[in-house]
């Protein structure tokens, strides 16, 4: 900014004023015409730039002393308010220790923690494995104990045997409501079934299995009365009975089939039907003859095996004749009963075919039942309304 030039006469003398001139400036002397004496005369003053000191203060509102304040620029530096840093958050002992550790020691600590975790997991797995091994050993000991207990049971003879079925010791057709349909439940008599006990004696670790059915050397002709049951592989379980009780037992269900002549079903009977022993023995039917085939689904069949010796202390040795299977060497009890939960029995008309089999003959009849499911708390003196058969083979 260019300062104005004015006469030096108008400038008052100040002790603190210092006048500086440029190097190329030539002095020009000025004399006051109004000055009368040398004593009152002002010293030689030259025109130039005027420098005035200023008083500075840190307080922004304090007055500033300066000459010709309206002709000068004043700059006052401002100072920021000092700020106090916030205190640091307190840290735990482990955090302070971790912060002081070097990177190498930190890596060692991490590897050590991983090794500790792996060691803990391995010990836990070993403990669980040892516990399961002990449990298996205890189960093996229990099984061996059971084998010891059942060792007193006479070992049952294996093989295929012929079981002669004679007249039933007990029989009932009370589950059928109509008397003219009671012949549909008949108990087998004067017949032979085949019992197979498996496996061989050498396979003692395997469970004992049995099958029951028609002998392999019998003819396939259709006969009157109950047909031989066809029982597949069924487990023969050992019992812990003592004395003269049964040593083995099996239980299963099958579809029971009874063949009747056409005139044996649906006719009104004036009296109780005659017992089975009064009927003809296994009538053989000719091709084209109409019959009734009555089926009782899910019939329960239970068997009890007695392997004890006879009263005279001599066991029966099975013998075979004419290539047939040997006779059963021990006592057998068979119990057959219709289950209440099974479906209603049905008798269907069939016709004997040319090859001796049965062919569909048309209509069918559903038998009416009289049995009522027993309820908890019911009277125990209620009459038995079940259909059952029981045989004892000695």
C-alpha positions as CSV (number, residue, x, y, z in Angstrom):
1,X,0.0,0.0,0.0
2,X,1.4,3.4,-0.9
3,X,1.4,5.9,2.0
4,X,0.5,9.6,1.3
5,X,3.1,12.2,1.3
6,X,2.7,15.3,3.4
7,X,4.7,18.1,4.8
8,X,7.0,17.3,7.7
9,X,5.8,20.5,9.4
10,X,2.6,18.9,10.4
11,X,4.4,16.0,12.2
12,X,4.9,16.5,15.9
13,X,8.2,15.5,17.4
14,X,8.1,12.2,19.1
15,X,11.0,10.6,20.9
16,X,10.1,7.2,19.7
17,X,9.8,8.0,16.0
18,X,12.5,6.8,13.7
19,X,12.6,7.9,10.1
20,X,14.2,5.7,7.5
21,X,15.0,6.8,4.0
22,X,15.7,4.8,0.9
23,X,19.2,4.4,-0.3
24,X,18.6,6.3,-3.5
25,X,16.8,9.2,-1.7
26,X,18.4,12.6,-2.0
27,X,18.1,14.9,1.0
28,X,16.2,18.1,0.5
29,X,16.4,20.8,3.1
30,X,13.3,22.7,4.0
31,X,13.2,25.9,6.0
32,X,10.3,27.4,7.8
33,X,9.6,30.9,6.7
34,X,7.8,31.7,9.9
35,X,10.9,30.7,12.1
36,X,12.5,33.9,13.5
37,X,15.4,32.5,15.5
38,X,17.9,29.6,15.2
39,X,17.0,28.5,18.7
40,X,13.4,28.0,17.9
41,X,14.2,26.5,14.6
42,X,13.5,22.8,14.1
43,X,16.2,20.5,13.0
44,X,16.5,19.5,9.4
45,X,13.9,16.9,8.7
46,X,13.6,15.0,5.5
47,X,10.5,13.4,4.1
48,X,10.5,9.6,4.2
49,X,8.7,6.5,5.5
50,X,7.4,6.6,8.9
51,X,7.8,3.6,11.2
52,X,5.8,3.6,14.4
53,X,6.2,0.9,17.1
54,X,3.0,-0.8,18.3
55,X,2.2,-2.2,21.7
56,X,1.0,-5.8,21.5
57,X,-1.0,-7.6,24.1
58,X,-2.3,-11.2,24.2
59,X,-5.6,-9.9,25.3
60,X,-7.6,-9.2,22.2
61,X,-9.8,-6.5,23.8
62,X,-6.9,-4.4,25.2
63,X,-6.3,-1.0,23.6
64,X,-3.5,-0.6,21.1
65,X,-1.4,2.6,21.1
66,X,-0.3,3.7,17.7
67,X,0.1,6.9,15.8
68,X,-2.2,7.5,12.9
69,X,-4.2,4.3,13.5
70,X,-6.4,5.0,10.6
71,X,-3.4,4.7,8.2
72,X,-1.9,1.4,9.3
73,X,-2.9,-2.2,9.3
74,X,-2.8,-4.1,12.5
75,X,-2.6,-7.9,12.6
76,X,-3.2,-9.7,15.9
77,X,-2.4,-13.3,16.1
78,X,-4.9,-15.5,17.9
79,X,-4.0,-18.3,20.3
80,X,-6.1,-21.5,20.4
81,X,-7.6,-22.7,23.7
82,X,-5.3,-25.4,25.1
83,X,-6.9,-28.8,25.2
84,X,-6.2,-31.4,27.9
85,X,-6.0,-35.0,26.6
86,X,-8.5,-37.5,27.9
87,X,-7.3,-40.1,30.4
88,X,-6.6,-43.6,28.9
89,X,-9.0,-46.4,29.6
90,X,-7.8,-48.7,32.3
91,X,-6.7,-52.1,30.9
92,X,-6.4,-55.5,32.6
93,X,-3.2,-57.1,33.7
94,X,-3.2,-59.6,30.8
95,X,-3.9,-56.8,28.3
96,X,-1.0,-54.8,29.6
97,X,1.2,-57.9,29.6
98,X,0.2,-58.8,26.1
99,X,0.9,-55.2,24.9
100,X,4.4,-55.4,26.3
101,X,5.2,-58.7,24.7
102,X,7.1,-59.0,21.5
103,X,5.7,-60.6,18.3
104,X,7.9,-63.7,18.8
105,X,6.6,-64.4,22.3
106,X,3.0,-63.8,21.2
107,X,3.4,-66.5,18.5
108,X,4.8,-68.9,21.2
109,X,1.8,-68.2,23.5
110,X,-0.7,-68.8,20.7
111,X,0.9,-72.1,19.7
112,X,0.9,-73.2,23.4
113,X,-2.8,-72.5,23.7
114,X,-3.6,-74.5,20.6
115,X,-1.5,-77.4,21.9
116,X,-3.4,-77.3,25.3
117,X,-6.8,-77.3,23.5
118,X,-5.8,-80.3,21.4
119,X,-4.5,-82.2,24.4
120,X,-7.7,-81.5,26.3
121,X,-9.9,-82.8,23.4
122,X,-7.7,-85.9,23.0
123,X,-8.0,-86.8,26.7
124,X,-11.8,-86.3,26.6
125,X,-12.1,-88.7,23.6
126,X,-9.9,-91.3,25.3
127,X,-12.1,-91.1,28.4
128,X,-15.2,-91.6,26.4
129,X,-13.7,-94.5,24.5
130,X,-12.6,-96.2,27.6
131,X,-16.1,-95.7,29.1
132,X,-17.8,-97.3,26.1
133,X,-15.3,-100.2,26.2
134,X,-16.1,-100.8,29.8
135,X,-19.8,-100.8,28.9
136,X,-19.3,-103.4,26.2
137,X,-17.3,-105.6,28.5
138,X,-20.0,-105.4,31.1
139,X,-22.6,-106.4,28.5
140,X,-20.4,-109.3,27.5
141,X,-20.1,-110.3,31.1
142,X,-23.9,-110.1,31.4
143,X,-24.4,-112.2,28.3
144,X,-21.9,-114.8,29.6
145,X,-23.8,-114.8,32.9
146,X,-27.0,-115.5,31.1
147,X,-25.3,-118.3,29.2
148,X,-24.2,-119.7,32.5
149,X,-27.7,-119.5,33.8
150,X,-29.2,-121.1,30.7
151,X,-26.5,-123.8,30.6
152,X,-28.6,-125.7,32.9
153,X,-31.2,-125.9,30.2
154,X,-30.9,-129.1,28.2
155,X,-29.5,-128.5,24.8
156,X,-32.2,-129.0,22.2
157,X,-31.6,-131.4,19.4
158,X,-31.3,-130.0,15.9
159,X,-32.8,-131.3,12.7
160,X,-36.1,-132.0,10.9
161,X,-38.7,-133.9,12.8
162,X,-42.2,-135.2,12.1
163,X,-44.9,-134.0,14.6
164,X,-48.0,-136.2,14.7
165,X,-51.1,-134.2,15.6
166,X,-53.9,-136.1,17.2
167,X,-57.2,-134.9,18.7
168,X,-57.0,-131.5,20.3
169,X,-57.1,-131.5,24.1
170,X,-59.0,-128.2,24.1
171,X,-61.1,-126.6,21.3
172,X,-63.6,-123.8,21.1
173,X,-65.4,-121.9,18.4
174,X,-67.2,-119.4,20.7
175,X,-65.9,-116.4,18.7
176,X,-68.4,-117.2,15.9
177,X,-71.9,-115.8,16.6
178,X,-74.0,-118.1,14.3
179,X,-74.2,-121.8,15.0
180,X,-74.4,-122.7,11.4
181,X,-70.9,-121.1,10.9
182,X,-69.2,-122.7,13.9
183,X,-67.6,-125.4,11.7
184,X,-65.5,-122.7,10.1
185,X,-63.2,-123.0,13.1
186,X,-62.0,-126.6,13.3
187,X,-59.0,-128.0,15.1
188,X,-56.6,-130.2,13.1
189,X,-56.5,-133.9,14.0
190,X,-54.9,-137.1,12.7
191,X,-52.3,-135.4,10.6
192,X,-48.6,-134.8,10.5
193,X,-46.6,-131.6,10.3
194,X,-42.9,-131.1,9.9
195,X,-40.8,-129.2,12.5
196,X,-37.3,-128.1,11.6
197,X,-34.8,-126.7,14.2
198,X,-31.9,-124.7,12.9
199,X,-29.0,-124.1,12.7
200,X,-26.7,-127.0,13.3
201,X,-25.1,-127.7,16.7
202,X,-21.8,-126.2,15.6
203,X,-23.3,-122.7,15.1
204,X,-24.0,-122.2,18.8
205,X,-23.4,-118.5,18.6
206,X,-26.4,-118.0,16.3
207,X,-30.0,-117.9,17.6
208,X,-32.0,-121.1,17.3
209,X,-34.6,-120.9,14.6
210,X,-37.5,-123.2,13.6
211,X,-40.0,-123.7,10.8
212,X,-43.3,-125.5,10.8
213,X,-45.2,-126.8,7.8
214,X,-46.4,-129.6,5.5
215,X,-44.0,-132.6,5.3
216,X,-41.9,-132.6,2.1
217,X,-43.0,-136.2,1.2
218,X,-46.7,-135.6,1.6
219,X,-49.1,-135.2,-1.4
220,X,-50.6,-131.8,-2.2
221,X,-54.2,-132.9,-2.5
222,X,-56.9,-130.9,-0.8
223,X,-58.6,-132.4,2.2
224,X,-61.4,-131.4,4.5
225,X,-60.7,-129.6,7.8
226,X,-57.9,-127.4,9.0
227,X,-54.9,-127.2,6.7
228,X,-51.3,-127.5,8.1
229,X,-49.9,-124.2,9.1
230,X,-47.0,-122.7,7.1
231,X,-44.6,-120.9,9.6
232,X,-41.4,-119.4,8.2
233,X,-38.2,-118.9,10.2
234,X,-39.1,-118.0,13.8
235,X,-36.7,-117.7,16.7
236,X,-36.9,-120.5,19.3
237,X,-36.1,-118.8,22.6
238,X,-34.6,-120.5,25.7
239,X,-36.5,-120.1,29.0
240,X,-35.0,-120.1,32.5
241,X,-37.6,-122.5,33.8
242,X,-36.7,-125.2,36.2
243,X,-38.1,-128.7,37.0
244,X,-40.7,-130.0,34.5
245,X,-41.4,-126.6,32.9
246,X,-40.8,-125.8,29.3
247,X,-37.2,-125.0,28.2
248,X,-37.9,-123.4,24.8
249,X,-40.7,-121.3,23.4
250,X,-41.8,-119.7,20.1
251,X,-44.7,-117.4,19.1
252,X,-45.9,-116.1,15.7
253,X,-49.0,-115.4,13.7
254,X,-50.2,-116.8,10.4
255,X,-53.3,-117.0,8.2
256,X,-55.3,-120.1,9.3
257,X,-57.2,-121.9,6.5
258,X,-60.1,-124.4,7.0
259,X,-61.7,-126.3,4.0
260,X,-65.4,-127.1,4.3
261,X,-67.8,-129.0,2.0
262,X,-70.5,-126.9,0.4
263,X,-73.2,-128.3,2.7
264,X,-71.2,-127.6,5.9
265,X,-71.6,-123.8,5.9
266,X,-74.8,-121.8,6.0
267,X,-77.2,-124.6,7.0
268,X,-79.2,-124.2,10.1
269,X,-78.2,-126.6,12.9
270,X,-80.7,-127.9,15.4
271,X,-78.0,-128.9,17.9
272,X,-74.3,-128.4,18.7
273,X,-72.1,-129.6,15.8
274,X,-70.5,-132.9,16.4
275,X,-66.9,-133.1,17.6
276,X,-64.1,-133.4,15.1
277,X,-63.4,-137.1,15.8
278,X,-66.9,-137.9,14.5
279,X,-66.2,-136.5,11.0
280,X,-64.7,-138.4,8.1
281,X,-60.9,-138.4,8.1
282,X,-59.5,-136.1,5.5
283,X,-62.0,-136.4,2.7
284,X,-60.3,-136.2,-0.7
285,X,-62.2,-134.0,-3.1
286,X,-62.6,-134.6,-6.8
287,X,-62.0,-131.9,-9.5
288,X,-64.9,-129.6,-10.1
289,X,-66.3,-130.1,-6.6
290,X,-67.4,-126.8,-4.9
291,X,-66.0,-126.0,-1.5
292,X,-65.7,-123.3,1.1
293,X,-62.3,-121.9,2.1
294,X,-62.5,-120.0,5.4
295,X,-59.5,-117.8,6.3
296,X,-58.7,-116.5,9.8
297,X,-56.0,-113.8,9.4
298,X,-53.4,-113.2,12.0
299,X,-54.1,-116.3,14.1
300,X,-51.7,-116.6,17.0
301,X,-49.7,-119.8,17.3
302,X,-47.5,-120.5,20.3
303,X,-45.3,-123.5,21.0
304,X,-43.7,-124.8,24.2
305,X,-40.8,-127.3,24.0
306,X,-40.1,-129.7,27.0
307,X,-36.7,-131.3,26.7
308,X,-36.6,-133.0,30.0
309,X,-36.3,-136.8,30.2
310,X,-39.2,-139.1,30.7
311,X,-40.1,-140.4,34.2
312,X,-38.0,-143.6,33.6
313,X,-34.9,-141.4,32.9
314,X,-34.7,-142.6,29.3
315,X,-34.8,-140.0,26.4
316,X,-36.5,-140.9,23.2
317,X,-34.2,-141.4,20.3
318,X,-35.7,-140.2,17.1
319,X,-36.1,-142.9,14.5
320,X,-37.1,-142.7,10.9
321,X,-38.9,-145.2,8.7
322,X,-39.4,-145.5,5.0
323,X,-37.3,-142.4,4.4
324,X,-39.6,-140.1,6.4
325,X,-38.4,-137.6,8.9
326,X,-37.7,-138.9,12.5
327,X,-40.3,-138.4,15.1
328,X,-40.0,-135.5,17.5
329,X,-37.8,-136.6,20.4
330,X,-39.3,-134.3,23.0
331,X,-42.6,-133.1,24.3
332,X,-44.3,-130.2,22.4
333,X,-47.4,-128.1,23.3
334,X,-49.1,-126.1,20.6
335,X,-51.7,-123.4,21.4
336,X,-53.7,-121.7,18.6
337,X,-56.1,-118.7,19.2
338,X,-57.8,-116.1,17.2
339,X,-56.7,-112.5,18.1
340,X,-59.4,-110.0,18.8
341,X,-57.6,-107.3,16.8
342,X,-57.5,-109.4,13.7
343,X,-59.9,-108.7,10.8
344,X,-63.2,-110.6,10.5
345,X,-62.9,-114.1,9.0
346,X,-64.1,-114.7,5.5
347,X,-65.3,-117.9,3.8
348,X,-64.9,-117.8,0.0
349,X,-66.5,-120.3,-2.5
350,X,-63.8,-122.2,-4.4
351,X,-63.8,-125.1,-6.9
352,X,-61.3,-128.0,-7.1
353,X,-59.2,-127.6,-10.2
354,X,-58.0,-130.4,-12.6
355,X,-54.6,-130.5,-11.0
356,X,-56.0,-130.7,-7.5
357,X,-55.6,-127.0,-6.6
358,X,-58.4,-124.6,-5.6
359,X,-59.8,-122.1,-8.1
360,X,-62.0,-119.0,-7.5
361,X,-65.7,-120.0,-7.4
362,X,-67.5,-116.7,-7.0
363,X,-69.1,-115.3,-4.0
364,X,-67.8,-115.0,-0.4
365,X,-69.4,-114.8,3.1
366,X,-68.1,-112.8,6.0
367,X,-68.5,-114.6,9.3
368,X,-70.2,-112.8,12.2
369,X,-68.2,-112.6,15.4
370,X,-69.5,-112.7,19.0
371,X,-66.3,-111.7,20.8
372,X,-66.2,-108.4,22.6
373,X,-62.8,-106.7,23.4
374,X,-62.2,-106.8,27.1
375,X,-61.9,-103.5,28.9
376,X,-60.0,-102.6,32.1
377,X,-62.1,-103.3,35.2
378,X,-64.5,-105.6,33.4
379,X,-66.1,-108.6,35.1
380,X,-63.7,-111.6,35.1
381,X,-66.6,-114.0,35.3
382,X,-67.7,-113.2,31.8
383,X,-68.0,-116.3,29.5
384,X,-65.1,-117.0,27.2
385,X,-65.9,-116.0,23.6
386,X,-62.6,-116.9,22.0
387,X,-61.8,-119.5,19.3
388,X,-58.8,-121.7,20.2
389,X,-57.2,-125.1,19.9
390,X,-54.6,-126.9,22.0
391,X,-52.5,-130.0,21.3
392,X,-49.9,-131.8,23.3
393,X,-47.5,-134.0,21.4
394,X,-45.5,-136.5,23.5
